[in-house]
């Protein structure tokens, strides 16, 4: 099985399926996998799910867990993330190159989309045809990081914020390289990075999309869609009007405010000053 999106991979991490299974009591793993994996595929257009093989975690209910694996295999591709408790990887397995990447991996995060793109590209190097980015992600709901409270982020437009630069820069680079990627986590209760939230229980389990713009960028990384815009518009909170260049192109020209015209005069780009 190849790793690039050219081979049809749009990978989506629902490997937190373990956490969901623990919450549904007597329901079978296959039923839960059908609802969760099926819901993720339907919502995102993904064709691959990443599931863990963690020896200490699954050894007590391996027969149940294989039901979830079998159901997932019936719906698409499965990446088995094998975490050996001893002796390394099991024999007779072909290894692809895996990349894990998050903003918290860097003591001093980058401050532009281009820098984040170059960052993940440097990990992959000349090995895009055999690499899967097995974990990457950012905040989809509100939360706090580095002592800062964050509202939900619109990833469809450049904003210059840490997480927007990261999501937009990395997704653009993965698309350009043709590398398959797995968003983490597709579903995890209580995690502000989770792209979906869970409702209901048992056979009635359902999923809701937390942040549509996050999905837009994820799909963009897979080679689907345009990823949103590259410009922003600036609206005055008091007047409701938009900053407008009024067709002027000279340095120092005055700006004006106009109603929504959807013209290029009202499109602006946010740039980092470092």
C-alpha positions as CSV (number, residue, x, y, z in Angstrom):
1,X,0.0,0.0,0.0
2,X,1.5,3.4,-1.0
3,X,1.5,6.4,1.2
4,X,0.9,9.4,-1.1
5,X,-2.5,10.9,-1.9
6,X,-1.7,10.1,-5.5
7,X,-2.5,6.5,-4.4
8,X,-5.9,7.7,-3.2
9,X,-5.1,8.2,0.5
10,X,-7.1,10.7,2.4
11,X,-6.2,9.6,5.9
12,X,-8.1,10.6,9.0
13,X,-7.2,9.6,12.5
14,X,-10.0,8.0,14.4
15,X,-7.6,5.9,16.4
16,X,-9.1,7.4,19.5
17,X,-11.8,4.8,18.7
18,X,-10.4,3.0,21.8
19,X,-11.7,5.9,24.0
20,X,-15.1,5.7,22.3
21,X,-15.3,1.9,22.8
22,X,-14.7,2.3,26.5
23,X,-17.7,4.6,26.8
24,X,-20.4,2.6,25.2
25,X,-20.7,-0.3,27.6
26,X,-22.1,-3.5,26.1
27,X,-22.2,-2.4,22.5
28,X,-20.0,-4.5,20.2
29,X,-16.8,-3.0,18.8
30,X,-18.0,-3.6,15.3
31,X,-21.2,-1.6,15.9
32,X,-19.3,1.4,17.3
33,X,-16.7,1.2,14.6
34,X,-19.4,1.2,12.0
35,X,-21.0,4.3,13.5
36,X,-17.7,6.2,14.2
37,X,-15.6,5.2,11.2
38,X,-18.6,5.4,8.9
39,X,-19.5,8.8,10.3
40,X,-16.0,10.2,9.8
41,X,-15.8,8.9,6.2
42,X,-19.2,10.3,5.3
43,X,-18.4,13.7,6.9
44,X,-14.9,14.2,5.7
45,X,-14.5,12.2,2.4
46,X,-11.6,10.3,4.0
47,X,-10.8,6.8,2.8
48,X,-8.4,5.7,5.5
49,X,-8.5,5.4,9.3
50,X,-5.5,5.0,11.7
51,X,-5.9,2.4,14.5
52,X,-3.4,1.5,17.2
53,X,-2.1,-1.9,18.1
54,X,-0.9,-1.3,21.6
55,X,0.0,-4.6,23.2
56,X,-0.7,-3.7,26.9
57,X,-3.9,-1.8,26.0
58,X,-5.6,-4.3,23.8
59,X,-4.3,-7.6,25.1
60,X,-7.3,-8.0,27.5
61,X,-9.9,-7.6,24.8
62,X,-8.2,-8.5,21.5
63,X,-11.1,-10.5,20.3
64,X,-13.4,-7.5,20.7
65,X,-10.9,-5.1,19.2
66,X,-10.5,-7.2,16.0
67,X,-14.2,-6.6,15.4
68,X,-13.5,-2.9,15.1
69,X,-10.6,-3.5,12.8
70,X,-12.6,-5.8,10.6
71,X,-15.4,-3.3,10.3
72,X,-12.9,-0.5,9.5
73,X,-11.3,-2.6,6.8
74,X,-14.7,-3.2,5.3
75,X,-15.0,0.6,4.8
76,X,-11.6,1.5,3.4
77,X,-7.9,1.5,4.2
78,X,-6.5,1.0,7.7
79,X,-3.1,2.2,9.0
80,X,-2.1,0.0,11.9
81,X,0.0,2.0,14.3
82,X,1.9,-0.8,16.1
83,X,3.4,0.3,19.4
84,X,5.5,-2.7,20.6
85,X,5.9,-3.0,24.3
86,X,9.1,-5.0,23.7
87,X,11.3,-6.2,20.8
88,X,10.5,-3.5,18.3
89,X,8.1,-4.0,15.4
90,X,6.8,-7.5,14.7
91,X,8.5,-9.5,11.9
92,X,7.5,-9.5,8.3
93,X,6.2,-5.9,8.3
94,X,7.1,-3.3,5.6
95,X,7.8,0.1,7.2
96,X,6.8,3.4,5.7
97,X,8.2,6.7,7.0
98,X,6.0,8.4,9.5
99,X,6.0,12.0,10.5
100,X,4.4,13.4,13.7
101,X,4.2,17.2,13.8
102,X,2.6,19.7,16.2
103,X,3.2,23.3,17.2
104,X,4.2,22.2,20.7
105,X,7.2,20.3,19.3
106,X,9.1,23.6,18.9
107,X,10.2,25.8,21.8
108,X,10.0,28.9,19.6
109,X,7.2,28.3,17.1
110,X,7.3,29.8,13.6
111,X,5.3,32.9,12.8
112,X,4.3,32.5,9.1
113,X,2.7,30.0,6.8
114,X,5.8,29.7,4.7
115,X,8.0,28.9,7.7
116,X,5.7,26.1,8.9
117,X,5.6,24.8,5.3
118,X,9.3,24.7,5.1
119,X,9.5,23.1,8.6
120,X,7.4,20.0,7.7
121,X,9.0,19.8,4.3
122,X,12.4,19.5,5.9
123,X,11.2,16.5,7.8
124,X,10.0,14.8,4.6
125,X,12.9,15.7,2.3
126,X,13.1,13.6,-0.8
127,X,11.0,10.8,0.6
128,X,7.5,12.1,-0.1
129,X,6.6,8.9,-2.1
130,X,7.0,6.7,1.0
131,X,6.0,9.1,3.8
132,X,2.7,9.4,5.7
133,X,2.2,12.3,8.1
134,X,0.7,10.1,10.7
135,X,-0.2,12.8,13.2
136,X,-0.8,16.6,12.8
137,X,-3.5,18.9,14.0
138,X,-4.6,22.1,15.7
139,X,-7.4,23.6,17.8
140,X,-10.8,23.1,16.3
141,X,-12.8,24.5,19.3
142,X,-12.1,27.1,22.0
143,X,-9.4,26.4,24.5
144,X,-6.2,27.7,26.0
145,X,-2.5,27.3,25.1
146,X,0.7,29.0,26.2
147,X,-1.5,30.9,28.7
148,X,-3.7,32.4,26.0
149,X,-7.4,31.8,25.6
150,X,-8.4,31.0,22.0
151,X,-11.8,31.3,20.4
152,X,-12.6,29.0,17.5
153,X,-10.3,29.8,14.5
154,X,-11.3,30.3,11.0
155,X,-8.7,28.4,9.0
156,X,-10.2,29.3,5.6
157,X,-8.5,32.8,5.7
158,X,-5.0,33.9,6.7
159,X,-5.1,35.6,10.1
160,X,-1.4,35.6,11.2
161,X,-2.2,33.6,14.4
162,X,0.1,30.8,15.5
163,X,-2.4,28.0,14.8
164,X,-3.7,29.4,11.6
165,X,-0.2,29.8,10.2
166,X,0.6,26.2,11.2
167,X,-2.6,24.6,9.8
168,X,-2.5,26.6,6.6
169,X,1.3,26.3,6.0
170,X,1.5,22.5,6.7
171,X,-1.6,21.7,4.7
172,X,-0.3,23.6,1.7
173,X,3.1,21.8,1.9
174,X,1.5,18.4,2.1
175,X,-0.7,19.1,-0.9
176,X,2.3,20.3,-2.9
177,X,4.3,17.2,-2.0
178,X,1.5,14.8,-2.6
179,X,1.9,13.3,0.9
180,X,-0.9,11.4,2.6
181,X,-1.8,12.7,6.1
182,X,-3.7,11.7,9.2
183,X,-5.4,14.4,11.2
184,X,-5.2,13.9,15.0
185,X,-7.7,13.4,16.5
186,X,-10.7,12.7,14.4
187,X,-12.7,12.1,17.6
188,X,-11.6,12.4,21.2
189,X,-13.9,13.5,23.9
190,X,-12.9,16.7,25.7
191,X,-10.0,17.5,23.3
192,X,-10.1,20.9,21.7
193,X,-8.1,19.5,18.7
194,X,-10.9,17.0,18.0
195,X,-12.4,17.7,14.6
196,X,-15.7,16.1,15.6
197,X,-17.8,15.7,18.7
198,X,-19.8,12.7,19.8
199,X,-23.5,12.6,20.6
200,X,-25.8,9.7,21.5
201,X,-24.7,6.2,22.6
202,X,-24.6,2.6,21.4
203,X,-26.2,2.1,18.0
204,X,-27.3,5.7,18.1
205,X,-23.8,7.3,18.3
206,X,-23.5,10.2,15.9
207,X,-20.8,12.7,15.1
208,X,-20.9,16.5,14.6
209,X,-18.3,18.6,12.8
210,X,-16.7,21.1,15.2
211,X,-14.9,23.4,12.8
212,X,-15.8,23.4,9.1
213,X,-12.9,25.5,8.1
214,X,-10.5,23.0,9.8
215,X,-12.0,20.3,7.6
216,X,-11.6,22.6,4.5
217,X,-7.8,22.8,5.2
218,X,-7.5,19.1,5.9
219,X,-9.2,18.3,2.6
220,X,-6.9,20.8,0.9
221,X,-3.9,18.8,2.2
222,X,-5.4,15.7,0.6
223,X,-5.6,17.6,-2.7
224,X,-9.4,18.4,-2.5
225,X,-10.8,21.9,-2.9
226,X,-9.2,25.3,-2.8
227,X,-8.6,25.5,1.0
228,X,-10.4,28.8,1.4
229,X,-9.2,32.2,0.6
230,X,-5.8,33.9,0.7
231,X,-7.1,37.4,1.6
232,X,-9.2,38.8,4.5
233,X,-11.6,41.7,4.7
234,X,-11.6,44.2,7.5
235,X,-15.0,45.3,8.8
236,X,-15.6,48.1,11.2
237,X,-17.4,46.8,14.2
238,X,-19.2,50.1,14.7
239,X,-20.3,51.0,11.2
240,X,-20.4,47.5,9.6
241,X,-18.6,48.9,6.6
242,X,-15.4,47.4,5.1
243,X,-12.0,49.0,4.7
244,X,-11.7,49.9,1.0
245,X,-8.6,50.8,-1.1
246,X,-10.9,52.9,-3.4
247,X,-8.8,51.9,-6.4
248,X,-5.8,53.9,-5.2
249,X,-2.4,52.3,-5.6
250,X,0.1,54.9,-4.6
251,X,2.1,54.7,-1.3
252,X,0.3,56.5,1.6
253,X,-3.0,56.8,-0.2
254,X,-6.0,57.3,2.1
255,X,-8.4,54.4,2.6
256,X,-12.2,54.6,2.9
257,X,-15.1,52.6,4.3
258,X,-17.7,51.2,2.0
259,X,-20.5,48.6,2.2
260,X,-19.9,45.0,1.2
261,X,-18.9,45.1,-2.5
262,X,-16.9,41.8,-2.6
263,X,-14.3,43.7,-4.8
264,X,-10.6,43.4,-4.8
265,X,-10.5,46.9,-3.2
266,X,-11.7,45.2,0.0
267,X,-9.3,42.3,0.1
268,X,-6.2,42.5,2.4
269,X,-3.4,40.2,3.3
270,X,-2.1,39.9,6.9
271,X,1.7,39.7,7.0
272,X,3.9,38.9,10.0
273,X,6.4,41.6,10.9
274,X,8.4,39.1,12.9
